[in-house]
Amino acid sequence: EPLEQLLDVLPLRSEVRGRPGLHLVAWKQGEALRRVVFADALGAHEATSEELAEAALQGAALLRSLGEEQPRVAFVADVSYGAGRHPSLERLERARDLVRVREEGLAADGPLAADVALDPALQARYPGCALGGAANVLVFPGRVAARAALDLLTHTGQAEAIGPLLWGLRHPVGFAERGAGVDDLTHLGLVTTALAIQVDRAERKSDPSPLSEALEEAVSAFLEAEHA
C-alpha cells in the first residue's frame, strides 16, 4: 500500500499516535473567509475513539501552525448530544473526553450536528456546549462521512479544499487528488511547505524565519484570492 511505503521513509513524529488525513477547507461567509479543518477522509470507515481524538488534536495543531490562535473542535454527528444511545455516538463522546484530557484548554465538544457546530446562535440552545464559538476543526465519525461532506462542499463550488495533508509525519506530506489542476498543485505545495517549516521550527525551538512568515502570508493570501 502506498501509505505504508511512505511511512517506511517518513515515520510518524514521536509525539503522534495516529496518521489522520486532514483537509484545509475554506469558504466565504458574508465578507469573512472561513477556514476549517476536516478530519479524516483518509481514515477508517469506523474510526476508534483514539483515532478520532488524534485527528482532533492534529487538526487543532494544523490550524495553529497557520496562525489560528483558538481552535475549536466539534465531533460531528447527525444529532447534538444524542437523543438516544448508539455505539457511534459513544465513540464520539469518548473521543471528546480523550481530547479534553490530553489537551486541557482546547475547546472540544460533541457529538454535535454540523449546523450546531458551525453556528454559535444554535449552540446557545445547548447551555452545556463548550465550544464558545463556531467550530474550525470538524471531526467526522469515519471516512465515508468526512469524504461525503468534503465532496458536497467542493463539487458544488461552495468551498476550496487543500489536501489530504498528513501532518503527523516527521516531514508533512500533501497528497494531490485525482484530477488536480495546476492551481491545486501549487496550493498544495505551498501549504505543505509552510507546514514543514513549522514542524522544523518547533523541533529546533527557533523563531520564525522570513521565509516561514512569507509562506504563512502566502497561504492566507491565496485563500482570500480564491474567494474574493
Backbone torsions as a table, in degrees:
resi	resn	phi	psi	omega
1	GLU	NA	135.2	-177.2
2	PRO	-55.7	-39.9	-178.2
3	LEU	-64.5	-40.9	178.4
4	GLU	-64.4	-39.3	178.0
5	GLN	-64.1	-38.2	178.4
6	LEU	-62.8	-41.3	-178.6
7	LEU	-66.4	-24.7	175.3
8	ASP	-66.4	-29.5	-177.4
9	VAL	-94.0	-41.6	-177.9
10	LEU	-122.6	88.8	-178.2
11	PRO	-68.9	167.0	175.9
12	LEU	-66.5	150.6	172.1
13	ARG	-65.5	153.0	-171.1
14	SER	-60.2	-32.7	-176.2
15	GLU	-85.9	-4.0	-174.8
16	VAL	-94.3	136.9	-175.7
17	ARG	-108.4	-0.7	-178.8
18	GLY	-158.8	-177.3	-175.0
19	ARG	-134.9	55.3	-179.6
20	PRO	-66.3	147.3	173.8
21	GLY	-94.5	127.5	-175.3
22	LEU	-114.0	141.3	171.7
23	HIS	-114.5	132.7	171.5
24	LEU	-92.1	117.0	-174.0
25	VAL	-116.4	135.1	-179.2
26	ALA	-132.3	139.5	173.4
27	TRP	-149.2	159.7	-178.5
28	LYS	-89.8	129.2	175.7
29	GLN	-125.7	101.1	-170.8
30	GLY	66.6	-126.9	177.6
31	GLU	-93.0	-7.4	-175.4
32	ALA	-95.0	148.3	173.8
33	LEU	-98.2	125.5	-179.1
34	ARG	-103.3	129.6	177.1
35	ARG	-116.9	125.5	-176.8
36	VAL	-135.8	140.1	173.8
37	VAL	-93.8	129.9	173.9
38	PHE	-103.3	131.2	175.3
39	ALA	-136.6	133.4	13.1
40	ASP	-143.1	107.3	-177.2
41	ALA	-82.3	1.4	175.3
42	LEU	-109.9	-6.5	-169.2
43	GLY	-83.5	-159.4	-177.4
44	ALA	-75.4	157.3	175.9
45	HIS	-60.9	-38.5	174.0
46	GLU	-130.7	95.6	-176.7
47	ALA	-70.4	149.8	174.7
48	THR	-75.8	166.3	177.6
49	SER	-59.6	-39.1	179.8
50	GLU	-65.2	-40.6	178.2
51	GLU	-66.3	-39.5	178.5
52	LEU	-65.5	-40.9	178.7
53	ALA	-63.8	-41.9	178.7
54	GLU	-63.6	-40.5	177.6
55	ALA	-60.5	-40.9	179.3
56	ALA	-63.3	-46.2	-177.7
57	LEU	-66.6	-39.5	178.1
58	GLN	-70.0	-35.7	176.3
59	GLY	-62.4	-42.2	177.6
60	ALA	-64.3	-41.0	178.8
61	ALA	-64.6	-38.3	178.0
62	LEU	-61.2	-45.7	179.6
63	LEU	-63.5	-42.7	178.8
64	ARG	-60.3	-38.5	-178.8
65	SER	-64.9	-20.4	179.3
66	LEU	-102.5	14.7	171.8
67	GLY	99.5	1.6	178.5
68	GLU	-80.8	120.5	-175.0
69	GLU	-83.6	-23.0	-173.7
70	GLN	-133.0	81.1	173.8
71	PRO	-64.9	144.2	175.0
72	ARG	-130.8	120.1	-172.7
73	VAL	-101.7	127.9	173.5
74	ALA	-119.8	129.8	172.6
75	PHE	-91.2	113.1	-165.8
76	VAL	-89.8	135.1	176.3
77	ALA	-140.6	-174.2	179.2
78	ASP	-85.6	-12.1	178.2
79	VAL	-138.1	161.2	177.7
80	SER	-95.8	119.8	177.5
81	TYR	69.0	-13.5	170.8
82	GLY	84.8	104.3	176.4
83	ALA	-68.8	-31.0	176.6
84	GLY	-125.7	172.8	-177.7
85	ARG	-96.6	139.2	178.0
86	HIS	-151.4	144.5	-179.0
87	PRO	-54.6	-36.4	-178.7
88	SER	-66.4	-36.4	177.3
89	LEU	-69.5	-37.4	178.4
90	GLU	-64.8	-36.1	176.7
91	ARG	-62.3	-42.1	179.8
92	LEU	-66.6	-40.1	179.0
93	GLU	-63.7	-42.7	179.3
94	ARG	-65.5	-40.2	177.5
95	ALA	-61.0	-43.5	176.7
96	ARG	-56.9	-46.3	-178.8
97	ASP	-65.5	-38.0	177.8
98	LEU	-62.4	-41.7	179.0
99	VAL	-62.8	-43.1	-178.8
100	ARG	-64.0	-32.4	178.0
101	VAL	-74.9	-44.3	-174.7
102	ARG	-74.1	-29.0	179.7
103	GLU	-140.7	85.7	177.9
104	GLU	-63.1	139.5	-179.8
105	GLY	97.6	-18.4	175.9
106	LEU	-79.4	123.9	178.4
107	ALA	-68.9	119.0	-178.8
108	ALA	-146.9	135.2	179.7
109	ASP	-154.1	165.8	179.5
110	GLY	149.9	172.7	-1.6
111	PRO	-66.5	142.1	178.0
112	LEU	-133.7	139.3	170.1
113	ALA	-63.6	149.7	-174.1
114	ALA	-59.1	-39.5	-178.5
115	ASP	-66.7	-36.1	177.3
116	VAL	-68.4	-41.1	-179.8
117	ALA	-59.1	-34.9	-173.3
118	LEU	-97.6	-6.4	-172.7
119	ASP	-126.2	105.6	179.9
120	PRO	-58.4	-29.9	179.1
121	ALA	-64.6	-39.4	176.6
122	LEU	-71.7	-33.4	177.8
123	GLN	-61.6	-29.5	-178.7
124	ALA	-63.1	-18.8	176.9
125	ARG	-74.4	-12.3	-178.9
126	TYR	-118.4	93.0	-173.8
127	PRO	-56.1	-25.6	-178.5
128	GLY	-87.6	0.4	-176.9
129	CYS	-63.4	129.5	-172.6
130	ALA	-101.1	6.5	-174.9
131	LEU	-72.5	-42.2	-179.3
132	GLY	72.8	22.1	-179.0
133	GLY	152.2	179.6	-177.9
134	ALA	-64.7	134.3	178.1
135	ALA	-66.3	143.6	173.8
136	ASN	-124.5	5.4	168.2
137	VAL	-130.0	113.9	-179.9
138	LEU	-107.2	117.6	179.8
139	VAL	-107.4	118.9	-177.7
140	PHE	-94.8	155.3	-174.2
141	PRO	-68.8	-11.6	179.5
142	GLY	-174.7	175.8	-174.6
143	ARG	-62.7	-39.2	-175.8
144	VAL	-62.3	-47.7	-179.0
145	ALA	-64.4	-43.2	-179.7
146	ALA	-62.9	-44.5	-178.3
147	ARG	-66.4	-41.3	-179.8
148	ALA	-62.4	-45.9	179.7
149	ALA	-63.7	-41.7	179.8
150	LEU	-63.2	-46.4	-178.5
151	ASP	-65.5	-38.3	179.0
152	LEU	-60.6	-43.6	-179.1
153	LEU	-69.2	-46.1	-172.8
154	THR	-77.7	-37.9	-175.0
155	HIS	-81.3	-10.4	172.0
156	THR	-95.7	3.9	178.6
157	GLY	76.8	13.1	-177.5
158	GLN	-83.3	-18.4	-174.4
159	ALA	-152.0	161.9	173.7
160	GLU	-112.1	133.3	-179.0
161	ALA	-123.0	139.8	175.1
162	ILE	-118.5	125.4	178.7
163	GLY	139.8	-172.8	8.4
164	PRO	-74.0	149.5	177.8
165	LEU	-112.9	128.1	171.7
166	LEU	-96.1	99.5	-170.5
167	TRP	-89.2	-18.8	-174.4
168	GLY	-87.3	-0.1	-179.7
169	LEU	-79.1	163.9	177.8
170	ARG	-55.2	-36.9	170.9
171	HIS	-128.1	121.5	-178.0
172	PRO	-55.7	145.4	-177.7
173	VAL	-127.6	137.2	173.9
174	GLY	-111.9	137.4	178.7
175	PHE	-105.3	135.2	175.3
176	ALA	-86.0	132.5	176.6
177	GLU	-72.3	154.5	175.8
178	ARG	-58.8	132.5	179.8
179	GLY	84.6	9.4	-179.5
180	ALA	-63.1	138.8	179.1
181	GLY	-94.9	-176.2	-178.3
182	VAL	-60.3	-45.4	179.8
183	ASP	-61.8	-42.3	179.6
184	ASP	-59.2	-45.2	-179.1
185	LEU	-66.5	-38.2	177.8
186	THR	-62.6	-46.9	-179.4
187	HIS	-63.4	-43.2	-179.9
188	LEU	-62.1	-44.5	178.9
189	GLY	-63.6	-38.9	-179.7
190	LEU	-63.3	-49.6	-177.6
191	VAL	-67.4	-43.0	-179.4
192	THR	-62.0	-39.8	177.8
193	THR	-64.6	-42.7	178.1
194	ALA	-60.8	-40.9	179.4
195	LEU	-66.6	-40.6	179.4
196	ALA	-61.2	-40.0	178.5
197	ILE	-65.8	-38.6	178.3
198	GLN	-62.5	-44.1	179.6
199	VAL	-62.4	-45.1	-179.9
200	ASP	-63.1	-40.5	179.5
201	ARG	-63.1	-43.3	-179.1
202	ALA	-63.4	-40.3	-178.8
203	GLU	-69.9	-35.1	179.6
204	ARG	-85.9	-10.2	-176.5
205	LYS	54.8	45.3	-177.4
206	SER	-107.1	163.2	177.3
207	ASP	-76.0	159.6	177.9
208	PRO	-58.5	137.2	175.8
209	SER	-89.0	160.1	176.0
210	PRO	-56.0	-37.4	178.9
211	LEU	-65.4	-43.4	179.8
212	SER	-61.3	-46.2	-179.8
213	GLU	-63.7	-38.6	179.1
214	ALA	-64.5	-39.9	178.9
215	LEU	-66.0	-42.4	178.7
216	GLU	-61.2	-41.2	177.3
217	GLU	-64.8	-37.2	179.9
218	ALA	-66.4	-38.5	177.5
219	VAL	-59.5	-49.4	179.6
220	SER	-63.1	-39.0	-178.3
221	ALA	-64.6	-42.5	-177.6
222	PHE	-71.2	-34.5	176.7
223	LEU	-64.5	-40.9	177.0
224	GLU	-62.9	-43.2	-177.5
225	ALA	-64.7	-37.7	-178.4
226	GLU	-64.2	-26.0	-173.9
227	HIS	-120.9	21.6	178.9
228	ALA	-70.7	NA	NA
